Each structure stands twice: as structure tokens, then as C-alpha cells.
Amino acid sequence: MAPKRIAIVGATGAVGMELLKVLEQRNFPMKTLSLFASARSKGKKLNCKGENIAVQELTASSFKGIDTAFFCAGASVSRQFAPIAVKNDCVVIDKSSAFRMNKDVPLVVPEVNPHAIALHKGIIASPNCSTIQMVVALKPLHDYSRIKRLIATTFQSVSGAGARAIEEMKSETLAILAGKPFNRSIFKHQIAFNAIPQIDVFGEDAYTGEETKMSEETKKIMEDDAMKISATCVRIPVFRSHSESINVEFEKELTAEKARKLFAKAPGIELQDDVSRQIYPLATIAANKDLVYVGRLRRDNTVKYGLAMWVVSDNVRKGAALNAVQILENLKI
Ligand SMILES: NC(=O)c1ccc[n+]([C@@H]2O[C@H](COP(=O)([O-])OP(=O)(O)OC[C@H]3O[C@@H](n4cnc5c(N)ncnc54)[C@H](OP(=O)(O)O)[C@@H]3O)[C@@H](O)[C@H]2O)c1
């Protein structure tokens, strides 16, 4: 791939900082790297490949001479600035939810639907973190035996809510242990030593935005509108990696043994499944790694053809930064 002129919008955030790491670790060919954030971060220096780069304030003229921009500054920034970037012939890889369900915008996980990348008209969306790891795990199974219905319960880390959420959990934990009062600003409820069954706001159907994203995005990525999905998303006091309990009902028989063989050949997956030795995926082990880990694989006896499994991956890495870089690596420009 010819070296590119790259920009990161939201470079100072949890995903932006991880993008810098992923670009460096993969030795991604770059002609230039421009970093943008809000006025608050103007002049702050961030390091990539041994070079200190000053963060600039994002403006409408930020995209002149940029080939590809990673957007990781939230949906409202994407809605305002991504169309401006596209007008400047810059390809946008958007981490926010702004365009994911737009029919002209491909929603891509390279292990699952890389063919969709070529359909882009300037913007390519990267899915929600909890969706990405689920579809990587489900794709090889769905290709063998169509998924009719699935129930997912997630246990999501605080880094999924951004850099300030990580700090809030740290400070709140220390305050509680020291018996001191704590004023929270990110989470509605205490996150330390707790489990909050709400991520994003509730819709009229009593599902949260995160739960609806898992359902709608999965159908779009897997190109199967008939799939029935119900998700419950829970925030837990873990710094990194989302864990998911998934029960799947298939159209025809798919044994746990066959699923193991399918996972062994599938891209981006590592099976960690030996209950006799208490081996299964853990958030601490998945943290800072690229793969999606699958374990606790077993028959779900409540339906004719069913499997239950436990799926863990680093939400900031495969769930965001790495997936975005893989999209660019698969983009033929
Ligand atoms: N965290 C995850 O695991 C994850 C996974 C998948 C998708 N995402 C999505 O990725 C995006 C970023 O998430 P994050 O977790 O990295 O959030 P974050 O840690 O809160 O970072 C937000 C970034 O956006 C910048 N920003 C905020 N307002 C801006 C503005 N008006 N103009 C320019 N830059 C602005 C911030 O800059 P300042 O530092 O200057 O405020 C910061 O760099 C969100 O859309 C999120 O939904 C996150």
C-alpha cells in the first residue's frame, strides 16, 4: 500500500490514543499524520513512531491534503465534519454511530464482510464495540448453519465509555476504599463494585441504544434481516475488554465439536475452551490483544439446535481502533 496522509479526529480520546498505538505497532505506511481534537487539547503533544506531534483544533479546513481520516470524537462531530472531509476527497473511517445504519454507508468488520468496503461513497462505518466481537464469533457458525435467533448479555468495561470514564472508575474506587465522598460526572450510578444494566438511553421499546445497536448492526453486517436478536448490555467495573454470554439458535444442527472446528479455521478468533483446566476467555487476558476469544462452548438444550458460548475481546482495540485500521488496510485506493 502506498503511504497515506492520515488524520485522527479525536486523537486525545481512548480510541484515538489506541489508534496511534495500532498504527505504530503495525508499522502502517504514512506520509503524514495529523492529529485533531477539541480546542481544549490544542498544542498537546502525542507520540507516534518516535515523533511528537502537536494536536490541532478541528476546523472545517482540517481536511485539505488528507487521504484518510479516522473519526473517533463522537457522533455529533462526525455528523458535522465527515461530510466536509468527503468534499475534500478524504475517505472517512467513522467509529461513531452517526452513519452506521445509513444504507449508503458500508458497516464493516473485515473478518466478516470485507466485500462491503468497495461500496463506499466516502464514508465507511466501524460498528459498535460489543457488536464487532459478537459478529466475528458468529460469522463462521452462521455460514455453516443460519442463525435464527440469539440472546446476548454483555459485561462491558468502562473504557467503552471513553477516557474520562476510566478516570471516574479509578477515582471512585479509591474514594470508596478510603471512605471518602465522591461526585461522579460520567456514570449515572456508582460504577465501582457495581453492575449497571444501562448503556446509552432507553428507547420506547425499553431496550437501550446499545442493545438496539447490537441487534440492528448485526443484521446489517451479516446481511440477514430475518435474524432475531435480543441483547441486554451491562456496564461492569472492568477497565478493558467486553465479555459476552451468547445463546444461539440455528436452522440445522451444529454441534459444539463442529463449532470448535469452524472456529479453528476462522480469522481473528482464538478458542480458549478447556473447562477441565478452568480455561476460558477472561477480560484481563484479552486486554491489549487483537483477537476475539471464544470459550465455554456447549449445547443449549432449551432449543432444538442451539449453542451457548462466552466471547471476550478488547473493546478499545478490536472493538474500535484495530477494526478501523483493518478497514483501511482492506481499502483498495
Ligand atoms: N471507547 C470504546 O471502546 C469505543 C468503541 C467503539 C466505538 N467508540 C466510539 O468512538 C468515539 C470516541 O470514543 P472514545 O471512547 O475515544 O471517547 P473519548 O475518550 O471521550 O474521546 C473523545 C475524543 O473526541 C474529542 N472531541 C470531543 N469533542 C470534540 C469536538 N467538538 N471537536 C473535535 N474533537 C472533539 C476529544 O477531544 P478533547 O480531548 O479535546 O476533549 C477526544 O479526543 C465515540 O463515537 C464512541 O462511541 C468507542
The ligand as a MOL file (V3000), in Angstrom:
LIG
                    3D

  0  0  0     0  0            999 V3000
M  V30 BEGIN CTAB
M  V30 COUNTS 48 52 0 0 0
M  V30 BEGIN ATOM
M  V30 1 N -14.1580 3.5260 23.7550 0
M  V30 2 C -14.5560 2.4720 23.0230 0
M  V30 3 O -14.3360 1.3020 23.4090 0
M  V30 4 C -15.2700 2.6820 21.7220 0
M  V30 5 C -15.5430 1.5700 20.9360 0
M  V30 6 C -16.2180 1.7180 19.7170 0
M  V30 7 C -16.5970 2.9770 19.3360 0
M  V30 8 N -16.3300 4.0630 20.0970 0 CHG=1
M  V30 9 C -16.7310 5.3780 19.5940 0
M  V30 10 O -15.5600 6.1210 19.3100 0
M  V30 11 C -15.7740 7.5060 19.5530 0
M  V30 12 C -14.7270 8.0100 20.5350 0
M  V30 13 O -14.8610 7.3050 21.7480 0
M  V30 14 P -13.7890 7.4160 22.9340 0
M  V30 15 O -14.1460 6.3220 23.8630 0
M  V30 16 O -12.4100 7.5080 22.3960 0 CHG=-1
M  V30 17 O -14.2030 8.8370 23.6020 0
M  V30 18 P -13.3100 9.8340 24.4970 0
M  V30 19 O -12.2440 9.0970 25.2140 0
M  V30 20 O -14.2880 10.6110 25.2930 0
M  V30 21 O -12.6120 10.7890 23.4120 0
M  V30 22 C -13.3330 11.7350 22.6580 0
M  V30 23 C -12.4030 12.4740 21.7210 0
M  V30 24 O -13.1890 13.3630 20.9320 0
M  V30 25 C -12.6020 14.6740 21.0170 0
M  V30 26 N -13.6510 15.6840 20.8620 0
M  V30 27 C -14.7010 15.9130 21.6560 0
M  V30 28 N -15.4100 16.9730 21.2020 0
M  V30 29 C -14.7760 17.4140 20.0850 0
M  V30 30 C -15.0010 18.4690 19.1630 0
M  V30 31 N -16.0510 19.2780 19.2730 0
M  V30 32 N -14.1290 18.6200 18.1320 0
M  V30 33 C -13.0640 17.8140 17.9980 0
M  V30 34 N -12.7910 16.7860 18.8410 0
M  V30 35 C -13.6440 16.5980 19.8700 0
M  V30 36 C -11.9670 14.7130 22.3800 0
M  V30 37 O -11.0110 15.7590 22.4060 0
M  V30 38 P -10.6170 16.5370 23.7710 0
M  V30 39 O -9.6150 15.6500 24.4530 0
M  V30 40 O -10.0010 17.7870 23.2490 0
M  V30 41 O -11.8640 16.7210 24.5470 0
M  V30 42 C -11.3430 13.3140 22.4190 0
M  V30 43 O -10.1610 13.2940 21.6550 0
M  V30 44 C -17.2250 7.6130 20.0420 0
M  V30 45 O -18.0660 7.8830 18.9460 0
M  V30 46 C -17.5090 6.2150 20.5900 0
M  V30 47 O -18.8760 5.9010 20.5790 0
M  V30 48 C -15.6760 3.9430 21.2830 0
M  V30 END ATOM
M  V30 BEGIN BOND
M  V30 1 1 1 2
M  V30 2 2 2 3
M  V30 3 1 2 4
M  V30 4 1 4 5
M  V30 5 2 4 48
M  V30 6 2 5 6
M  V30 7 1 6 7
M  V30 8 2 7 8
M  V30 9 1 8 9
M  V30 10 1 8 48
M  V30 11 1 9 10
M  V30 12 1 9 46
M  V30 13 1 10 11
M  V30 14 1 11 12
M  V30 15 1 11 44
M  V30 16 1 12 13
M  V30 17 1 13 14
M  V30 18 2 14 15
M  V30 19 1 14 16
M  V30 20 1 14 17
M  V30 21 1 17 18
M  V30 22 2 18 19
M  V30 23 1 18 20
M  V30 24 1 18 21
M  V30 25 1 21 22
M  V30 26 1 22 23
M  V30 27 1 23 24
M  V30 28 1 23 42
M  V30 29 1 24 25
M  V30 30 1 25 26
M  V30 31 1 25 36
M  V30 32 1 26 27
M  V30 33 1 26 35
M  V30 34 2 27 28
M  V30 35 1 28 29
M  V30 36 1 29 30
M  V30 37 2 29 35
M  V30 38 1 30 31
M  V30 39 2 30 32
M  V30 40 1 32 33
M  V30 41 2 33 34
M  V30 42 1 34 35
M  V30 43 1 36 37
M  V30 44 1 36 42
M  V30 45 1 37 38
M  V30 46 2 38 39
M  V30 47 1 38 40
M  V30 48 1 38 41
M  V30 49 1 42 43
M  V30 50 1 44 45
M  V30 51 1 44 46
M  V30 52 1 46 47
M  V30 END BOND
M  V30 END CTAB
M  END
